[in-house]
Amino acid sequence: MSFLAAFALLVGVATSLLALALAPDQGVAMIVTLVVLEVAIFILYGRGLVNRLVLRPLDRVVAAADAVARDFATLAERLNRMTDRLLDAQSQLVRSEKLSSIGRLAAGVAHEVGNPLGAVGTYVEVLRRRGADLELTTGIARELERIDLIIRSLLDYSRPHEDALQPVDAAAVAAGAFDLLKAQGAFRAVRAEVDVSDDVPQILGRAHVLEQALVNLVLNAVDAAPDGQIVVGARRWAYEPGHASPKRSSDSAQTAHPRVPERRPSRVEFTAGQLGALLFVADSGPGVAPEDRDKVFEPFFTTKEPGRGTGLGLAIVARSVDEMGGVVWVDSAREGGAVFKMFFPAVPPLPDGERGSGGEGS
């Protein structure tokens, strides 16, 4: 640019001298005309030169930088996705190994404790027949029943379900568990309601196991929220580890329920937006502290008072859900307490050939 400016100055001086020499009377007009022409020429030439030497290469550099940035963004996204899947695989492996190890331990403990427990029960009955203190023998029998309950819970936890998974109507199971507990009077001390959508897809599972899991969750909610509110629900849902659940049927259009952006449990076979069924039990109790939300599914961990519960109910739920190919976790409920959620993938559609052979229509 300095070179162009100096060259333009020299050309301007030269043309001015030439104009004065050729036409002294019209020198000023010619000088102005020549200067205007020279300025226009140098502007056009300088613009073309700047575009060719500066702006176009700069545009190419910017375009290349944008392409590199997009490539890095894509690479970062894929790395994040791969990391998430590795974390899911690791957590699923750890969870499966933990469930298997604890199951073997529980079976061994139940077997080793069960035999002497039966002998103690026999001795208590002998003492009762020999006229021992009734209050004493009754107390011993009551504590033996508690131990027996724990042993049976251990056996339930350790016993794998060998029957094959079948298509299950998750909405019907949720409504059935609610009606069962309502008929038994389990909701006398709470305000309970059911929130089941009409478009909940079928899942692969075991209906009786899923019902028992819901019953366990509902009874825990009843204990956690005396004189409170409980909601049992099921809905169609596309699984996303970091997104909030869709609104309930009773919510207004403006209702918003933000969630803490934390990862939910997942499985390696889950894909982004995996369609399935979400079952939940929400209550208005004290809730579960964030630091305890993973521990509540471990055997013998309980937030109840000593003597109330074995600490195996949620562990049995977690094992049952895992065996059926689903995931379970706990969030904060909009009712103020805790909401336990179970997600199961929808039954994949049958190929046309299998569907036509009588698989669904028979």
N, C-alpha and C positions, 0 to 999 in steps of 0.2 A: 504493500500500500504506500509506503514511503517512496518507493521507486516510481510508482505511478504518479504520485503527487509532484515529485521533482520533474518527471518527464513532461507532465501537463504544464508546469510552470515554464519550462524551457520552450515548449511549443507555443505557449501563449506569448512569450516575449518575442519569439521569432516571427510569429504572424503579425504582431503589432508593428514591428519594424518594417516588415514587408508591406503592410497596408499603408503606412506613412510614406514609404518610398514610392509606391505605385500611384497612390491618389491622395496627395496631401490635403486636398479640400474636403474629401469625404472619409478621412482617416478614422475619425471617432466612430462614425456609424459602422464602418467596416470592422473596426476593432471589436465593437459590441457584438456584431453579428457573428464574427469568427469565434469570439469567446463563448457565445451561447452554443454554437455548433460544437466547439471543442468540449465544452462541459457535458453536453448531451452525449457525444461520442464516448467520452471517457467514463461517464456514468454507466452507459450500456455495456461498454467493454469491461469496466471494473466489476459490474454486477455478474456478468457471465464468468469472469475470471474467478471471483469469489465463490460463486456457486460451484464451479468445476473443481477448484482447488481446496475449498474449505467446507462448504455446506454439504455437498453431496457425499464426500468421504465421512463427514460427521454424521450424516443421516445413516450411512451404512454402519458406522460404529454403534450408533444408538440402536439400530435394528438388531445388530448382532448381540448387543448387550441385553436387549429385551428377550431375544431368543434364548440366550444363556440363562437369564433370570427365570424364564418360563420352564426351561429344562430343570433348573435347580429346584423350582417350586414343585414340579411334578415328581422329581426324585425325592424331595423331602416328604411329600405326601405319601409316596409309595413306601418309603422307609418307615414313616409313622404307622402306616397300615400294617406293614410287615412286623413292626415292633408290637403293635396291638395283638396281632394274631399269635406271635410268639408268647406274649404275656398270657393270652387266653389259653394257649396250649399248655404252658407251664402251670398255670393255676388249675386247669382241668386235671392235669397229670397229678399234681400235688394233692388235689382234692380227692381224686380217685384212690391214690395210694393211702391217703389218710383214712378214708372210709373203709378201705379193705383191711388196713392194719388194725384199726379200732374194732372192726367187725370180728376179726379173728380173736383179738384180745377179749372182747365182750363174750363171745361164745365160750372161750376157755374159762373165764371167770364164772359165767353162769353155770357151767357144768360142774366146776369144782365146788362152788358154794351151794348148789342145789342139793347135793346129796347130804352134807351135814345139816343143812337147813331142814330137810325132811326128818332127819333123826331128832333134831331139837324139838320139832313139832310133836313128834311121838312122845318124847319125854314129858313135854308140857301136858299132854293129854293124860299120861300116867299119873303125874302129880295131881291133876285135877280130880281124877277118880279116887286117889288116896286121901282126898280131903284137904289138900293144900289151900292156902289163902286164895280165895276166889279173885280178889282184887289184883293180887300179884300175878296169878296165872292169866287173867284177862289182859293185863298190861303186856305180859310177855307175848301172848298170842297176837295182840295188836301190832307190836313191833315186828313180829315174824311176818305178818301180812304185808307190812311195808317192804321188808326185804324181798318177799316173794314178788311183789309188784315190780321192784327194781330189776329182779332177775328176769321176769317175763318181758320187761321193756328191753333189757339187754339182748334177749333172744330175738325179739322183734327187730331190733337194730341190726343184729348180725346175720339174720336169715335172709338170703337173697331171694328175690322173686324169680322163679324159673318159668312161669307161664309167659307166653309170647305177648308182645304188645299188640293191641287191637285198636281200631278206630273208636274214639270215644267222643261223645257229645259233651264238651266241657261245660257249656251253658246249662245243660240238663243236670249234670253232676253238681254244679254249684247251687242251683235252685233246689235240688233234692236234699243236699246236705243242710241247707237253711231250713227247709220244711221239716226235716227229721228232728233237728235240734229244737225247733219251735214247738213241735208236737210233744217233745219230752220236757218242755218247760224250762229250757236252758236260758231263755231270754226274759224271764220274769223280772229280773233286776236291772235290765238295760232296755234302751230303745234301739231295736234292731230293724234293719231294712235290707232288702235285696235289690241289687242294681245289675241286671243281666241284659245285655244287648241281644237283638234278634239275629245278628249276622256273625256270631262267633263261629269260627270254622272248627271242624273236627280235628282232633289231635290223635297221635298214637300214644296209648297209655294203658293203664289198668284202672277201670272205673272204680272198683272197690278201694284200691289203694289211694287214688286221687280223692275220693270222698273222705277217707279216713284222715288224709293230710289236711283237708279243709276243716274237718271236725276238730282236729287238734288245734289248728290256728284260731278257730272261732272260740273254743273253750279258753284258750290263753287270753284272747281279747276280752272275754267276759270277766275273767279274773283281773285283768289289768284295768278295766273301766267299769267298776261297780256304779250303778246309777248313771252311766254314761251312754254313749252312742256307739253303735257298731254297724258297719256296712260290709256286706258280702257281695262281691260282684264278679262279672266275667264280661270280657269284650274282645272284639277283633282288634289286633294290634300288630303293627310292624315293629319288630325289635330294633331298637337303637340304644347302644350302651350308655350314651350321654344325654338322651333327650327325655323330656317329661312325658308322662302318660297323657293320653287324650282326655278331654273333659268328660265328666259323667253326664248322664242323661238329665240329672236334676240341676246342672249348672246353668247359669244365665250366659248370654252370648258374650258379655264383657268380662266374665270370670277369668282370672289368670292365676296360675299356681306355679311360680318359678321353682326350680329345683337346683340344689347344689351341683355344680358340674363335676361329678365324680363318676368313675367308671363302675358299671354294674358287672356282675359276673357274666361270663359268656362261654361259648363252646366253639371249638375249631370248626365244627360243621355249620355254624351259623353264618349266614351271609348278610351283607348290608341290607337293612330293611326286611329282614326275614319275617314273613307273614306267619301269624300264629294266634294263639289264644292267651290272653293275660287274665289270670284269676287273682283276686286280691281280697284281703280281709283287713279293714281299717277300724281303728278304735279311737276314742277320745281320752285314753289314759295318759300316763306320764311319758310314754314313748320310750325309745331305746337310744341311749347316748351314742354319738357317732363312733366313739372308740370301741363300743361293744357290738357294733352291727355285724362284724364277722364272727365274733366269739359266741353269739347266741346260738349258732348252729353246731357248736361243738358239744360233745357229750358231757353231761354233768355240769355245764355252765347254766346258771339260772340267776335271775334277778329277784326271785320270790324269796319270801322269808323261809328260814330253815324249817323243814318238816312239811312244806307245801310244794309238792312236785318232786320229780326225780331228776330233772334237768336233761331228760332224754327225748322229750316230745319233739322239739325243733330239730334235734339231731336225726330222729327217725324221718321227719318230714324232708329234711335235706337229702338223706340217702334215697328215699323213695323217689323224689323229684329227679335226682341225678340218674337213677336207674331207668327212668322213663324218658331220658333225653332232654330234660328241661333244666331250668335254672331257677333259683329262689333267692330273694334278697329282701331287705327291709329298708324302708324309707320313712321320712316324716310324713304323717298323714295330715290332710287339710282339716281333719276333725281335732287336731292338736296332739294326738298320740302317735302310734306306730301303724304303718301299713305294710303287711307282708304280701309280697307279690310273687307269683309263679308264672313263668312263661314257658309254653310248649309250642314247637313249630307245628304248622298245619299239616294235615295229611297230604302228601303230594298227590296230584291228580293222576289217575290211571291212564296208561296209553289207550288210544282208541280201540286197538285190538282186544285188550284185556277187558275194557269196559263193555264191548259188544259181546263178549263171551259169557256174560252173566255175572260178572264180579260184583257190580253194584245193583243191577236191576233184579237179581234173583231174590 
